[in-house]
Amino acid sequence: MKVLVTGAGGFIGRHIVEELCEQGRQVRATDLPSSDLSASAESGAEVMPGDLLNQADVAEMLDGITHVIHCAATFNMGLPVETCLRVNRDAACLLCDEAGKRGVEQFLHMSTGGVYGSSVYTPMREDHPHHPPDAYSLSKEAGEAAVLHRMRKFGIPLTIFRPTAVYGPYSTYIAGAFYVLPSILRYYGLKKLPSVKGGKSLTLVHVKDIAGSVCFCLDNEDAFDEDFNLSEDVPMVAGEFFDFLYSLFDIDVAFRVPYPKPLVEGLAMLLTKMPATVSFGPVNALLERIWQRIVEERGLTTQLKPHFDRDFMYMLLGNHYLDNSKIRSIGYESRYPTCMDGLGETIEWYRRERWLP
């Protein structure tokens, strides 16, 4: 067996490469030439930079490969749909066509739970209707459909993964929204914040559970031609999540109010219809200036940047509780059943590596 991992320079890809190498697998790690693949090389993988939109590069990547784990994607909810489709659908098509010609033994494809959109029912199972709410999720749904069509055409077993929001070491996108802001508030001496009672149900997933799930499904016939949600075993409601997040930054709850669902959903809908330059641009610019001062004063690394995107607002519409019982039914056991098991050590990692003060 020799496994190709695309997007190996990214947050999820690097963890998958590391786990595969720890298992003694032969791994070829690829990403754009501009990406940093040093972590994959240090893990023991063969490193081969290349462009998934270049047929010659793709053909070289697949030489001698028996299994493909496709993680490469553009993950930015603020990009236009055309840009997302080019990477998240068109590159996947080219990779599938070349893999099909070579008769790979299994294709494992990383999609997103975002394809479901707002919940029709909870918990959301793999048969939940698809209503992708943003350009990124729309492009990932198109990528799923394209990959499924091609793998059926070639008769190659396909496994699709749909993770919910992912946290863990090396995350920048989610961390820029949820870790930097409380760090700024705490840095300036704020010790108490209001919270809410109850609220929407949500599940996160630790990146090591994504890596573990993918490796568990590799060459596993129970995972052939199946799709799996990747999430925690147990959901939290919004109030519980924010209370726990506050505690990790030594912020106490000043008082709690009932979750104002009509207000939250109304504001979220309004912000999704406003131009990003008006709704979030000024706020992000201010936060970046404040954060840069803290980074310089505390001698932090510059990987994180505070930001809020318009498409984050879709997370406030409906519950985001994904059911992971399908992958558990074939034998996978979660390493972090709830974010209370993993979020604390994640924040400590960011502080130890000087990503946070």
Number of C-alpha atoms within 10 A of each C-alpha: 11 16 24 27 27 29 26 32 26 21 19 24 25 25 25 27 32 20 17 22 17 11 10 9 15 17 25 25 28 28 23 17 12 9 14 16 23 14 16 24 17 12 17 20 24 16 21 19 22 21 16 24 16 12 16 12 15 21 17 13 25 20 13 14 20 17 22 25 25 21 24 25 23 18 15 13 18 16 14 12 15 12 14 24 23 17 20 26 22 19 20 26 23 19 23 25 19 19 27 20 10 16 15 22 17 27 27 27 24 23 27 22 25 24 23 24 22 20 18 14 13 15 18 20 17 20 8 16 15 18 16 20 17 21 20 28 26 24 26 28 24 19 26 22 13 16 25 21 14 19 19 13 11 16 14 20 19 21 24 25 22 23 25 23 19 21 23 25 20 20 18 18 20 18 23 16 17 15 21 22 17 19 21 18 15 17 13 10 10 14 15 15 16 13 21 19 15 17 18 18 20 23 27 25 26 29 27 21 24 24 19 19 22 23 18 16 22 20 17 12 12 14 21 18 17 17 20 24 22 31 32 26 21 17 22 21 18 20 20 17 21 18 19 19 20 22 13 18 17 15 20 17 17 10 11 14 11 11 16 12 14 9 10 14 17 12 13 19 16 13 20 17 11 12 11 16 11 10 17 16 15 12 14 17 13 12 17 17 13 13 20 16 11 18 18 11 10 12 13 17 13 13 13 24 19 25 21 22 17 22 21 17 18 20 18 20 18 18 22 29 26 30 23 24 18 16 23 15 10 13 13 16 15 21 17 20 19 19 24 13 12 18 21 16 14 18 21 15 16 19 13 11 14 16 22 24 19
